[in-house]
Amino acid sequence: MTTKTIAGKTVQVNEEGFMTAPAEWTKDIAVEIAKEEGIAELTPAHWKVIEFCRQDAAASGKTPTLRRITAGAGVTTKELFALFPKGPAKKVARISGLGKPEGCV
């Protein structure tokens, strides 16, 4: 495993840049990763999705897929793509401090 300093905190990441220890995640880290992903500001709609993903992953032990996020967070696929353009499931997983969702390339 590799480490990376994000928002002044050293965290464990895998070779693709996904955090490997969700407990190391903070909201400040989420803001910094979002900026890296091209999202200048996290709105309440972003936080709703991020919080759903973290809660779902904690309960199930797996990073939620796109379909699970849209069903569970109450957003449409179109809204999810607007919030997290170009690969929303992977992008929200990175910002949420979770691993890559199953089935994502």
Secondary structure, DSSP 8 states (H G I E B T S, - for coil): -EEEEETTEEEEE-TTS-BS-GGG--HHHHHHHHHHTT-----HHHHHHHHHHHHHHHHHSS---HHHHHHHHT--HHHHHHHS-SSHHHHHHHHTT----TT--
